[in-house]
Amino acid sequence: MSTLNVRDFRSNMAAVFDRTDAGEKVLIRRRNNLYTLVPVTEDDFAITPELAAKIEKGRKEYREGRTMAFHTAAEAQKWMDEL
């Protein structure tokens, strides 16, 4: 694992991407924040059968009126505060 500041990352982008592609965990520090550089694959955008089932369940609950609706953020916050 390596940690780079933004300047070093910018200066060595190609090499940093190569290291990430090779499986190395790369962290980039910007001010007081830390970011992880990770490669994205086609699978990251795929809807799995499990996710498709959850989406369909949510749609069914919506059609059946088994959902909650808030017209303002204040209404939603009030509901959450009462939990």
N, C-alpha and C positions, 0 to 999 in steps of 0.2 A: 504494500500500500504506500502511496506517496501523496504528499500534500504540496500543492503549488499555489502561489499567489497569482492574481489575474495577469500581471505583467509576464511572469514566466510561462503561463498557459498560452497567452497570445503569441509569445516568441517561439514556442515549440509545439504549436497545435498539431501538426501532422504526427510528430513523434508521440505526443500524448494520446491521440486517437489510436495509434498503432498499439500502444501499451494497453489501452482499454480493450481493444479488440482481442488482444492476447489473453485477456482475463484479469489483468491487474486492476485493483480498485484504485481509482484516482479521485482525490478530493481537491477542490478548488476553493481557496479562501478569498473572500471579498469583504473587506472591512471586518465586521464581527460575525459574518455569516459564512457557513461552510456548505458547499454543494458537492454532490457526487456525480461524476460523469459515468453514464451507463449507456451501452449500445441498445438500440431499439430494433426489434425484429418484427417481421410480419405477424408473428404470433401475438405480439402485444396489442394488435388491433383486431384480432379475431374475437368473435363472439362464440364462446364455448357453449356446449349443450347445457351446462349448468347455469351459465349466465342467461341464456335464452329462456330457460325454464323460469328463472326469477323474474325476468322482464314480463313474460306472459302472465305469471301469477299477479304481478302488480297491475297489469292491464285489466285482468279479470276483476280484481278487487275494485278498481276504479269504475268499471262498467256496472258493478253491483252496488256502487255507492258506499263501499266500505273504506272510504278515505276521509281525510280531514282537509279542510281548506281554510286558509287565513287570508284576509284581504289586506292586512297590513303587517309589517314587521312587529309592531307593538302587540298585535293579537297573538302572533306566534310566540313572542317572548313571554307574554303573560301565561300562555299555556305551558311553556317549558318551566317557568318559575313555580308553577303549581304542581309539578310532578313530584 
